[in-house]
Amino acid sequence: MGELKFFLRLQIKQARDDIFINQAKCTKELMKRFGMENSKPSRTPMSTNTKHDNDEKGRSIDEKLYKESHLHAVKRILKYLNGTLHLGLWYPRNASFDLCSYSDADFAGSILDRKSTSGTCQLLGHSLVS
């Protein structure tokens, strides 16, 4: 079958001592599809002080529920992705097997319904596995 290079829209680069996985090709196609391949990259996907909601008073951009503020948020995310094409997951062959886990929660952080958001990640050595 040969060496695995693409799987589920992931690019996989295998070397003798490591494996690197990213989505640069998929992201480039997405940027081209929306005409943003030459956009100025953003350093962060979202501003830390912006709170997004239904924006009932905002200007509609289509017949659905989408507002101009939502379009600006999506464009910022795409600009961030465009600036992070070189990032990915790196799995070195001789890494340690120490398992480490992190979790975080914002406790009633949603301004609409006061729901909490939480997340976790697990690392095996220095490599993200979940």
N, C-alpha and C positions, 0 to 999 in steps of 0.2 A: 504494500500500500504506500510505502514511502514515508518520509518525515511529515509529521503533522505541522501545518503552517497556518491554517484557518479552521476555527471551530466555533459555531454559534456566534458569528460576527466578532470573534476574538482573534487577534493576530498572535501567533505563538512563535517565538524565536528560540530555537534550541541550540545551545552550544555545548561544548564538552563538559563544562563545569557549572552551568546554570541554565535556567529557563526564564524568559522574559515574556510577559503577557500584557497586551494593551489593546486599545480599540482605535488606533490612529486612522486606519482605513475607513472604518465605519463613520468616525467623526468627520473626516474630510468629505465623505459623500453627503452627510447631513448638512454640512456648511454650504456645500455647492448647491444642494437642493433648494436651500432658502436664500441663496445669493449672498452669503456672509463669509465667503472664504477669504476675503481681504479685510475683514473687520478688525478693529483694534482689540487686542485681547484684554480681558478683565482679570485682575489678580485674585478676585474672590467670586464665587458663584452668586452670592447675595450680600447685600449690605447688612451689617449687624444690627443697625438701628431701624430697619424697615420692617413694619408689620403688615403682612398681606391679609386681606379679607375679601368679602364679596364686592366691595367698592360700588355700592348701590348708587352713589351720586356721580360716579365716574362716567366718562364718555364711552358709549358702546362702539365696538369696532366691527361687529357683525350682528346677525339676527339672533344669535344665541346669547349666552350669559357673559361672554368675554368682554372685558373692559380694556381700555388703553393701558392701564397700570399693569394688567396681566401680561400684555404683549411686551412691555418694557422688561418685566421680570424674566420672561422666557428668552428675550434677546440677550440679557446679561448672562444667563446660564450658558447660552450658545457661545458667547464671546469668551467665557471662562474655559469652556471645552476647547475652543480654538487655540487658546494659549497654553493648554496642557497636553498637547498631542504626544509629547515625548515621555509623559509619565505612564507608569504601569506597575504591574506586580512583578517582583524579581524573586526568584527562588534559587538560591545557590545550593550546589550539591552537598557541600560539607558543612552545612549550618548546624547549629546546636538543636537539640530536640526539647528545649524547655518550652512548656506550654504556658502562655500568659493570656489573661483575659481582661478586657476593660469594658465598663458600662457607664452610661450617662443618662440622665433624665432631666427634663425642665420643669416638671411638676406644675400643672395647670397653666402652661405657657400659651395656649391658644387664646387669642383675644375674642374669638367667636363663641366657643362653647366651654372654655376652661379645661379642655382635655390636655393630658400630659403627652409628651413625646419622649420616647426612650430608644436607645440603641446599644448594641454590643459589638465587639470585635474580638476575635481570638487569633493569636499569633503562635506559630510553632517556630521557635527560634526568632528570627527577625522577619518571617514571612507570614503574611495574612492568609489564613485558611478559611475563615468564616466571619 
